[in-house]
Amino acid sequence: MARAAVEIELSEEEERRLRAVLRTPSASQQQALRARIVLRAAEGATNTQIAAEGGVSLPTVGLWRRSFSERGLAGLADAPRSGRPRRIPDAQVQRVLATTLEPPPDGSTHWSVRRLAAATGLSPTTVHRIWREHKLKPHQVRSFKFSRDPRLAEKIVDLVGLYLDPPKGALVLCVDEKTQIQALDRSQPSLPLKRGKAQRMTHDYKRNGTTSLYAALEVASGEVTGSCYPQHRHQEFLAFLNQLVKAYPRRPLHVVLDNSSTHSTPEVERWLGRHKRVHLA
């Protein structure tokens, strides 16, 4: 019989300190995870829900839930480990973390291990160990883009509302295109798997042109309708819309797509005028 989860009740001070951990950039991911587990437990979430949301195991959730119940905030700290104690004081670790989160003063794009070691007076090995323990990777960069559309918030509300509460009897389809897909093939047939030998194939390949994949995801069921076309023009887009109309007869269709120029040509506008049950979002 499964053991019941420990009930968590937070004081105002405990909740304030836990939420402060989530807002602190220098806090480690382990500290943030433990704080998030306790906060969600106090909100009444089950261990299964917390584990699914945090991408962790049920034993991990149960461990920190019980530890907080027994020892409070002190129960979320790491227990002393065996072996030689760490020689780098917490102040230096925090300095490395804080410096990592700031841009280098010499105008470089990001900190390297050796550059930060020279700035903090530590060895490159020590800086690398601190980065690894706190899961910091300054060399990795992800791009983002701000929209300049003044009606962005209004459109987002409409789109989210369409997903959450579509019109009665209507279907919501997400449509996208993957263009310029190379159709590649090896220059010779592959050799089959044999005992003691892996399947083998030639190192070179030949190009057989390119193709464009059109796909529509039915949000309600996860079913996908797709087709490949040799080009990416409004003619191919209209052909795919005709395919969707045949695949989903007699039902209003709300098609969510991007603002590609092929979606707003006069030919597409005329087609929409003849097919009143299709709405582009």
Residue frames as qw, qx, qy, qz and C-alpha x, y, z in Angstrom:
[[0.000, 0.888, 0.460, 0.000, 0.00, 0.00, 0.00],
 [0.418, 0.534, -0.029, 0.735, 1.46, 3.37, -1.04],
 [0.376, -0.431, -0.446, 0.689, 2.48, 5.71, 1.76],
 [0.101, 0.920, 0.375, 0.056, 0.53, 8.98, 1.93],
 [0.452, 0.505, -0.081, 0.731, 2.49, 12.11, 1.01],
 [0.362, -0.389, -0.450, 0.718, 3.54, 14.37, 3.88],
 [0.068, 0.895, 0.410, 0.162, 1.32, 17.43, 4.13],
 [0.478, 0.053, -0.076, 0.873, 3.17, 20.74, 3.85],
 [0.102, -0.929, -0.354, -0.035, 2.12, 24.01, 5.46],
 [0.531, 0.276, -0.076, 0.797, 4.27, 27.11, 5.00],
 [0.216, -0.738, -0.315, 0.556, 4.57, 30.18, 7.17],
 [0.345, 0.933, 0.082, -0.055, 4.70, 33.55, 5.44],
 [0.201, -0.811, 0.505, 0.214, 8.44, 33.79, 6.12],
 [0.603, -0.130, 0.750, 0.238, 9.14, 30.30, 4.72],
 [0.589, 0.642, 0.480, 0.105, 7.14, 31.01, 1.56],
 [0.142, 0.972, -0.125, -0.136, 8.92, 34.35, 1.12],
 [0.334, -0.649, 0.638, 0.244, 12.36, 32.75, 1.39],
 [0.647, 0.134, 0.725, 0.196, 11.49, 29.90, -0.94],
 [0.498, 0.803, 0.320, 0.064, 10.18, 32.25, -3.61],
 [0.068, -0.919, 0.322, 0.216, 13.30, 34.39, -3.17],
 [0.568, -0.296, 0.703, 0.308, 15.39, 31.34, -4.12],
 [0.599, 0.503, 0.590, 0.200, 13.46, 31.04, -7.42],
 [0.258, 0.960, 0.108, 0.022, 14.11, 34.72, -8.20],
 [0.379, -0.781, 0.404, 0.289, 17.84, 34.63, -7.38],
 [0.697, 0.627, -0.319, -0.139, 19.94, 34.23, -10.56],
 [0.153, 0.599, -0.763, 0.190, 22.91, 32.84, -8.60],
 [0.727, -0.203, 0.532, -0.384, 20.86, 30.07, -6.96],
 [0.070, -0.245, 0.922, 0.292, 21.79, 26.60, -8.18],
 [0.570, -0.055, -0.544, -0.613, 19.31, 24.49, -10.10],
 [0.453, -0.183, -0.848, 0.204, 19.25, 22.01, -7.20],
 [0.029, -0.228, -0.512, 0.828, 18.21, 24.74, -4.76],
 [0.407, 0.116, -0.176, -0.889, 15.54, 26.04, -7.14],
 [0.541, -0.083, -0.769, -0.329, 14.20, 22.51, -7.71],
 [0.319, -0.241, -0.808, 0.433, 13.89, 21.82, -3.97],
 [0.134, 0.231, 0.287, -0.920, 12.16, 25.16, -3.38],
 [0.479, 0.068, -0.425, -0.765, 9.75, 24.50, -6.24],
 [0.458, -0.151, -0.875, -0.046, 8.92, 21.03, -4.89],
 [0.164, -0.306, -0.688, 0.638, 8.03, 22.41, -1.45],
 [0.246, 0.216, 0.031, -0.944, 6.01, 25.32, -2.86],
 [0.524, -0.006, -0.600, -0.605, 3.97, 23.04, -5.11],
 [0.395, -0.207, -0.874, 0.193, 3.46, 20.59, -2.23],
 [0.002, -0.281, -0.501, 0.819, 2.14, 23.44, -0.08],
 [0.396, 0.158, -0.225, -0.876, -0.31, 24.29, -2.87],
 [0.766, 0.065, 0.455, -0.450, -1.74, 20.77, -2.62],
 [0.640, 0.500, -0.500, -0.300, -0.07, 19.16, -5.64],
 [0.969, -0.189, 0.155, -0.035, 0.57, 15.42, -5.47],
 [0.498, -0.535, 0.563, 0.387, 4.05, 13.91, -5.73],
 [0.618, 0.314, 0.635, 0.340, 3.15, 12.54, -9.15],
 [0.285, 0.921, 0.246, 0.099, 2.13, 15.99, -10.42],
 [0.243, -0.900, 0.294, 0.212, 5.27, 17.63, -8.99],
 [0.622, -0.258, 0.632, 0.384, 7.51, 14.94, -10.50],
 [0.558, 0.552, 0.539, 0.308, 5.91, 15.35, -13.95],
 [0.123, 0.987, 0.097, 0.025, 6.17, 19.15, -13.84],
 [0.276, -0.855, 0.411, 0.157, 9.79, 19.16, -12.70],
 [0.742, 0.508, -0.436, -0.052, 11.00, 16.24, -14.79],
 [0.050, -0.500, 0.792, -0.348, 12.30, 14.39, -11.69],
 [0.454, -0.104, -0.883, -0.055, 11.58, 11.03, -10.09],
 [0.613, -0.625, -0.315, -0.367, 8.95, 10.35, -7.44],
 [0.768, -0.356, -0.331, 0.417, 11.60, 9.37, -4.82],
 [0.367, 0.185, -0.088, 0.907, 13.30, 12.74, -5.31],
 [0.313, -0.550, -0.195, -0.749, 10.04, 14.60, -4.68],
 [0.766, -0.529, -0.349, -0.109, 9.27, 12.47, -1.65],
 [0.701, -0.071, -0.314, 0.636, 12.78, 12.93, -0.24],
 [0.180, 0.211, -0.111, 0.954, 12.72, 16.74, -0.19],
 [0.492, -0.536, -0.303, -0.616, 9.09, 16.86, 0.85],
 [0.801, -0.460, -0.368, 0.107, 9.83, 14.74, 3.93],
 [0.593, 0.021, -0.242, 0.768, 13.09, 16.53, 4.62],
 [0.060, -0.416, -0.009, -0.907, 11.34, 19.91, 4.72],
 [0.656, -0.540, -0.341, -0.402, 8.53, 18.52, 6.88],
 [0.822, -0.355, -0.330, 0.299, 11.07, 17.25, 9.43],
 [0.587, -0.289, -0.086, 0.752, 13.67, 20.04, 9.44],
 [0.129, 0.897, 0.190, -0.379, 12.12, 23.05, 7.71],
 [0.445, 0.869, -0.203, -0.074, 14.31, 25.17, 5.44],
 [0.261, -0.663, 0.699, 0.052, 17.44, 23.57, 6.87],
 [0.757, 0.047, 0.651, -0.031, 16.24, 20.27, 5.43],
 [0.688, 0.714, 0.128, -0.036, 16.70, 21.59, 1.89],
 [0.025, 0.845, -0.527, -0.089, 20.46, 22.10, 2.31],
 [0.777, 0.320, -0.541, 0.030, 22.98, 19.49, 1.21],
 [0.835, -0.545, 0.062, 0.033, 24.19, 17.18, 3.96],
 [0.176, -0.779, 0.578, 0.168, 27.94, 17.16, 4.69],
 [0.888, 0.368, -0.259, -0.098, 29.74, 14.84, 2.31],
 [0.856, -0.386, 0.216, 0.268, 32.49, 12.39, 3.09],
 [0.727, 0.388, 0.105, 0.556, 36.02, 12.98, 1.92],
 [0.411, -0.104, -0.113, 0.899, 38.18, 16.07, 1.95],
 [0.094, 0.787, 0.452, -0.410, 36.17, 19.23, 2.69],
 [0.466, 0.746, 0.261, 0.398, 35.83, 21.85, -0.03],
 [0.544, -0.281, -0.109, 0.783, 38.65, 24.41, 0.21],
 [0.085, 0.322, 0.280, 0.900, 36.95, 27.17, -1.77],
 [0.088, 0.312, 0.596, -0.735, 34.76, 29.33, 0.48],
 [0.289, 0.660, 0.693, -0.018, 31.15, 30.05, -0.45],
 [0.053, 0.846, 0.031, -0.529, 31.99, 33.73, -1.00],
 [0.111, -0.444, 0.653, 0.604, 34.36, 32.83, -3.83],
 [0.250, 0.295, 0.892, 0.235, 31.85, 30.45, -5.39],
 [0.183, 0.809, 0.496, -0.255, 29.19, 33.17, -5.29],
 [0.036, -0.739, 0.260, 0.620, 31.67, 35.61, -6.84],
 [0.191, -0.131, 0.822, 0.520, 32.33, 33.22, -9.73],
 [0.209, 0.543, 0.811, 0.062, 28.59, 32.73, -10.28],
 [0.091, 0.860, 0.265, -0.425, 27.81, 36.46, -10.12],
 [0.090, -0.604, 0.466, 0.641, 30.68, 37.32, -12.50],
 [0.270, 0.097, 0.878, 0.383, 29.60, 34.61, -14.95],
 [0.201, 0.700, 0.683, -0.056, 26.15, 36.18, -15.18],
 [0.056, 0.884, 0.001, -0.464, 27.63, 39.57, -16.15],
 [0.747, 0.645, -0.005, 0.161, 29.15, 40.36, -19.58],
 [0.753, -0.143, -0.016, 0.642, 32.97, 40.46, -19.71],
 [0.092, -0.871, -0.084, 0.475, 34.32, 44.03, -19.29],
 [0.291, -0.398, 0.541, 0.681, 36.63, 43.71, -22.31],
 [0.521, 0.440, -0.176, -0.710, 33.71, 43.47, -24.73],
 [0.038, 0.148, -0.965, -0.212, 34.03, 39.72, -25.37],
 [0.571, -0.198, -0.491, -0.627, 30.89, 37.83, -26.29],
 [0.847, -0.451, -0.169, -0.225, 31.09, 35.50, -23.26],
 [0.409, -0.707, 0.566, -0.114, 33.34, 34.30, -20.48],
 [0.777, 0.265, -0.570, 0.019, 35.78, 31.48, -21.11],
 [0.845, -0.451, -0.239, 0.162, 37.18, 29.31, -18.31],
 [0.664, 0.004, -0.120, 0.738, 40.64, 30.87, -18.54],
 [0.048, 0.547, 0.083, 0.831, 39.36, 34.43, -18.83],
 [0.596, -0.678, -0.160, -0.400, 37.17, 34.05, -15.75],
 [0.854, -0.298, -0.226, 0.361, 39.95, 32.28, -13.86],
 [0.471, 0.229, -0.093, 0.847, 42.25, 35.24, -14.48],
 [0.207, -0.602, -0.117, -0.762, 39.54, 37.67, -13.36],
 [0.734, -0.589, -0.117, -0.317, 38.76, 35.82, -10.12],
 [0.087, -0.686, 0.679, -0.247, 42.23, 34.58, -9.19],
 [0.825, -0.133, 0.504, -0.219, 41.19, 30.92, -9.29],
 [0.266, -0.257, 0.827, 0.424, 42.48, 28.08, -11.41],
 [0.479, 0.143, -0.487, -0.716, 40.69, 27.18, -14.68],
 [0.363, -0.112, -0.925, -0.016, 39.95, 23.74, -13.23],
 [0.016, -0.321, -0.677, 0.662, 38.19, 25.30, -10.24],
 [0.356, 0.303, -0.045, -0.883, 36.11, 27.61, -12.43],
 [0.470, 0.083, -0.731, -0.487, 35.15, 24.70, -14.66],
 [0.244, -0.195, -0.916, 0.253, 34.13, 22.62, -11.62],
 [0.154, 0.352, 0.449, -0.807, 31.92, 25.44, -10.29],
 [0.445, 0.252, -0.338, -0.790, 30.27, 25.87, -13.70],
 [0.421, -0.006, -0.875, -0.237, 29.65, 22.13, -13.95],
 [0.118, -0.254, -0.831, 0.481, 28.16, 21.91, -10.43],
 [0.225, 0.496, 0.359, -0.758, 25.78, 24.81, -11.14],
 [0.524, 0.475, 0.675, 0.208, 25.05, 23.76, -14.76],
 [0.139, 0.869, -0.038, -0.474, 26.36, 27.00, -16.30],
 [0.689, 0.179, 0.499, 0.494, 27.42, 26.95, -19.98],
 [0.038, 0.756, 0.008, -0.654, 28.37, 30.49, -21.09],
 [0.131, -0.262, 0.686, 0.665, 29.41, 29.27, -24.53],
 [0.142, 0.436, 0.860, 0.223, 25.84, 28.26, -25.39],
 [0.162, 0.252, 0.045, -0.953, 23.59, 30.95, -26.88],
 [0.239, 0.504, 0.823, 0.107, 19.95, 30.77, -27.91],
 [0.030, 0.131, 0.255, 0.958, 18.26, 33.39, -30.07],
 [0.103, 0.623, 0.712, -0.307, 14.95, 35.14, -29.52],
 [0.123, 0.284, 0.377, 0.873, 12.96, 37.84, -31.27],
 [0.130, 0.445, 0.504, -0.729, 10.61, 40.58, -30.10],
 [0.257, 0.585, 0.678, 0.363, 7.53, 41.22, -32.19],
 [0.078, -0.107, -0.026, 0.991, 6.85, 44.82, -33.23],
 [0.221, -0.466, -0.695, -0.502, 3.19, 44.12, -33.90],
 [0.201, -0.255, 0.332, -0.885, 1.14, 46.59, -31.77],
 [0.783, -0.160, -0.064, -0.598, -1.71, 44.04, -31.71],
 [0.397, 0.285, -0.865, 0.110, 0.49, 41.18, -30.52],
 [0.182, -0.036, 0.785, -0.591, -1.21, 40.75, -27.13],
 [0.656, 0.241, 0.159, -0.698, -4.67, 40.83, -28.72],
 [0.695, 0.353, -0.543, -0.314, -3.69, 38.21, -31.29],
 [0.209, 0.236, -0.905, 0.286, -2.14, 35.95, -28.67],
 [0.418, 0.064, 0.608, -0.672, -5.33, 36.07, -26.60],
 [0.742, 0.325, -0.100, -0.577, -7.42, 35.19, -29.67],
 [0.573, 0.377, -0.720, -0.107, -5.08, 32.34, -30.64],
 [0.019, 0.151, -0.885, 0.440, -4.89, 30.84, -27.15],
 [0.560, 0.162, 0.406, -0.704, -8.67, 31.13, -26.89],
 [0.723, 0.351, -0.385, -0.453, -8.99, 29.27, -30.20],
 [0.398, 0.268, -0.867, 0.130, -6.85, 26.42, -28.83],
 [0.080, -0.018, 0.804, -0.589, -8.58, 26.22, -25.44],
 [0.402, 0.453, 0.624, -0.494, -12.16, 26.82, -26.52],
 [0.064, -0.025, 0.657, 0.751, -12.67, 26.32, -30.28],
 [0.542, 0.068, -0.065, -0.835, -16.07, 27.11, -31.83],
 [0.698, 0.025, 0.636, -0.328, -18.61, 24.33, -31.45],
 [0.845, 0.414, 0.334, -0.051, -18.21, 21.69, -34.14],
 [0.416, 0.858, -0.300, -0.013, -15.04, 23.30, -35.56],
 [0.924, -0.086, -0.002, 0.373, -11.58, 21.80, -35.98],
 [0.104, -0.936, 0.293, 0.166, -8.33, 23.62, -35.23],
 [0.915, 0.244, 0.066, 0.314, -5.43, 22.71, -37.53],
 [0.297, -0.812, 0.312, 0.394, -1.84, 23.86, -37.13],
 [0.815, 0.535, 0.142, 0.172, -0.20, 24.10, -40.56],
 [0.251, -0.805, 0.395, 0.364, 3.46, 24.59, -41.35],
 [0.820, 0.561, -0.115, 0.025, 5.85, 24.00, -44.23],
 [0.617, -0.538, 0.437, 0.373, 9.36, 22.59, -44.25],
 [0.614, 0.772, -0.066, -0.150, 10.98, 23.82, -47.43],
 [0.376, 0.742, -0.553, 0.036, 14.12, 22.88, -49.35],
 [0.793, -0.353, 0.488, -0.092, 14.39, 19.37, -47.92],
 [0.227, 0.574, -0.720, -0.318, 17.23, 17.63, -49.74],
 [0.963, 0.067, 0.098, -0.240, 16.31, 14.24, -51.20],
 [0.029, 0.686, -0.726, -0.048, 19.60, 12.37, -50.69],
 [0.991, 0.006, 0.048, -0.122, 20.55, 8.80, -51.47],
 [0.566, -0.529, 0.551, 0.309, 23.78, 6.83, -51.21],
 [0.339, 0.604, -0.522, -0.498, 25.73, 6.38, -54.45],
 [0.411, 0.151, -0.884, -0.162, 25.62, 2.56, -54.08],
 [0.758, -0.425, -0.339, -0.360, 23.17, 0.16, -52.38],
 [0.394, -0.646, 0.544, -0.363, 23.94, -0.54, -48.72],
 [0.487, 0.193, -0.851, 0.033, 25.50, -3.86, -47.74],
 [0.716, -0.512, -0.281, -0.382, 23.34, -5.85, -45.31],
 [0.464, -0.642, 0.516, -0.325, 24.12, -6.73, -41.71],
 [0.811, 0.178, -0.557, 0.005, 26.20, -9.92, -41.29],
 [0.826, -0.530, -0.136, 0.132, 27.50, -11.86, -38.34],
 [0.679, -0.347, 0.056, 0.644, 30.44, -9.91, -36.97],
 [0.270, 0.114, 0.298, 0.908, 29.91, -7.04, -39.41],
 [0.189, 0.552, 0.399, -0.707, 27.70, -3.97, -39.14],
 [0.529, 0.725, 0.436, 0.073, 25.53, -2.76, -41.99],
 [0.430, -0.322, 0.268, 0.800, 27.73, -0.79, -44.38],
 [0.407, 0.842, 0.352, -0.016, 27.06, 2.08, -46.75],
 [0.595, 0.417, 0.073, 0.683, 29.15, 4.28, -49.01],
 [0.340, -0.433, -0.262, 0.792, 30.64, 7.48, -47.63],
 [0.041, 0.128, -0.261, -0.956, 29.31, 9.59, -50.54],
 [0.347, 0.538, 0.709, -0.296, 25.78, 10.34, -51.66],
 [0.148, 0.237, 0.521, 0.807, 23.91, 11.84, -54.59],
 [0.230, 0.313, 0.333, -0.859, 21.29, 14.59, -54.58],
 [0.151, 0.402, 0.841, 0.328, 17.89, 13.93, -56.08],
 [0.096, -0.580, -0.304, -0.750, 16.62, 17.50, -55.87],
 [0.043, -0.021, 0.578, -0.815, 14.63, 19.09, -53.09],
 [0.285, -0.520, -0.741, -0.315, 11.07, 18.87, -51.80],
 [0.200, -0.306, 0.283, -0.887, 8.74, 20.91, -49.59],
 [0.263, -0.298, -0.907, 0.138, 6.74, 19.22, -46.87],
 [0.383, -0.370, -0.028, -0.846, 3.31, 20.60, -45.93],
 [0.354, -0.202, -0.885, 0.225, 1.78, 19.24, -42.72],
 [0.428, -0.488, -0.055, -0.759, -1.39, 19.95, -40.70],
 [0.205, -0.012, -0.872, 0.444, -1.70, 18.87, -37.06],
 [0.488, -0.568, -0.449, -0.486, -5.23, 18.32, -35.76],
 [0.068, -0.492, 0.537, -0.682, -4.97, 19.77, -32.26],
 [0.755, -0.289, 0.168, -0.564, -7.83, 17.75, -30.79],
 [0.993, -0.021, 0.065, -0.091, -6.52, 14.31, -31.76],
 [0.431, -0.629, 0.557, 0.330, -2.86, 14.78, -32.72],
 [0.766, 0.349, 0.503, 0.195, -3.52, 13.38, -36.20],
 [0.139, -0.602, 0.356, 0.701, -1.28, 14.74, -38.96],
 [0.710, 0.608, 0.354, 0.027, -2.13, 15.25, -42.63],
 [0.258, -0.690, 0.387, 0.554, 0.83, 15.90, -44.90],
 [0.785, 0.559, 0.238, 0.125, 2.02, 16.10, -48.51],
 [0.484, -0.434, 0.335, 0.682, 5.23, 16.85, -50.35],
 [0.514, 0.832, 0.202, -0.059, 5.48, 19.24, -53.30],
 [0.758, 0.224, 0.087, 0.607, 8.41, 20.06, -55.60],
 [0.218, 0.440, -0.022, 0.871, 8.06, 23.83, -55.01],
 [0.217, -0.514, -0.601, 0.573, 6.92, 26.26, -52.33],
 [0.047, -0.149, -0.268, -0.951, 4.44, 28.69, -53.93],
 [0.488, 0.070, 0.334, -0.803, 0.84, 29.74, -53.45],
 [0.705, 0.152, -0.501, -0.478, -0.18, 27.06, -55.95],
 [0.487, 0.052, -0.846, 0.210, 1.18, 24.33, -53.65],
 [0.107, 0.020, 0.607, -0.787, -0.40, 25.98, -50.62],
 [0.625, 0.115, -0.034, -0.772, -3.79, 26.01, -52.35],
 [0.671, 0.119, -0.699, -0.218, -3.37, 22.38, -53.35],
 [0.273, 0.009, -0.835, 0.478, -2.74, 21.50, -49.70],
 [0.353, 0.073, 0.362, -0.860, -5.78, 23.52, -48.58],
 [0.708, 0.115, -0.366, -0.593, -7.90, 21.56, -51.08],
 [0.534, 0.079, -0.834, 0.115, -6.52, 18.36, -49.57],
 [0.004, -0.033, -0.695, 0.719, -7.54, 19.51, -46.08],
 [0.541, 0.087, 0.031, -0.836, -11.04, 20.45, -47.28],
 [0.740, 0.084, -0.571, -0.346, -11.48, 16.92, -48.65],
 [0.420, 0.080, -0.825, 0.370, -9.97, 15.31, -45.54],
 [0.015, -0.305, -0.660, 0.687, -12.33, 17.22, -43.21],
 [0.089, -0.389, -0.593, -0.700, -15.65, 17.65, -45.08],
 [0.377, -0.665, -0.491, -0.419, -18.57, 19.75, -43.83],
 [0.592, -0.635, -0.330, 0.371, -16.80, 21.03, -40.71],
 [0.065, 0.986, -0.104, 0.117, -15.56, 24.58, -40.04],
 [0.847, 0.027, -0.124, 0.516, -11.75, 24.62, -40.19],
 [0.170, -0.975, 0.138, 0.025, -9.61, 27.13, -38.28],
 [0.864, 0.269, -0.093, 0.415, -6.11, 26.93, -39.76],
 [0.389, -0.880, 0.158, 0.221, -3.27, 28.35, -37.63],
 [0.817, 0.298, 0.115, 0.480, -0.18, 29.25, -39.69],
 [0.428, -0.445, 0.027, 0.786, 2.62, 31.76, -40.02],
 [0.289, 0.835, 0.129, -0.451, 2.69, 34.90, -42.16],
 [0.497, -0.094, 0.626, 0.593, 4.51, 33.47, -45.20],
 [0.230, 0.390, -0.238, -0.859, 3.92, 35.47, -48.37],
 [0.196, -0.038, -0.880, -0.431, 2.41, 32.36, -50.01],
 [0.059, -0.435, -0.850, 0.290, -0.51, 32.52, -47.56],
 [0.090, 0.689, 0.348, -0.630, -1.79, 35.97, -48.52],
 [0.141, -0.068, 0.582, 0.798, -1.73, 36.16, -52.30],
 [0.498, 0.160, -0.061, -0.850, -4.82, 37.32, -54.27],
 [0.576, 0.048, -0.745, -0.332, -5.35, 33.73, -55.41],
 [0.276, -0.144, -0.855, 0.415, -5.53, 32.55, -51.79],
 [0.225, 0.193, 0.344, -0.891, -7.94, 35.38, -50.92],
 [0.582, 0.123, -0.374, -0.711, -10.24, 34.36, -53.79],
 [0.499, -0.026, -0.866, -0.024, -10.06, 30.72, -52.69],
 [0.083, -0.180, -0.724, 0.660, -11.08, 31.68, -49.14],
 [0.395, 0.159, 0.030, -0.904, -13.99, 33.65, -50.59],
 [0.660, 0.064, -0.565, -0.491, -15.29, 30.44, -52.17],
 [0.643, -0.159, -0.728, 0.175, -14.68, 28.29, -49.07],
 [0.312, -0.702, 0.058, -0.637, -16.45, 30.12, -46.26],
 [0.860, -0.490, -0.100, -0.097, -15.90, 27.34, -43.72],
 [0.794, 0.036, -0.161, 0.585, -12.08, 27.73, -43.83],
 [0.170, -0.979, 0.016, -0.115, -10.61, 30.48, -41.64],
 [0.698, 0.311, -0.327, 0.556, -6.90, 31.33, -41.52],
 [0.504, -0.860, -0.078, 0.007, -5.55, 32.43, -38.12]]
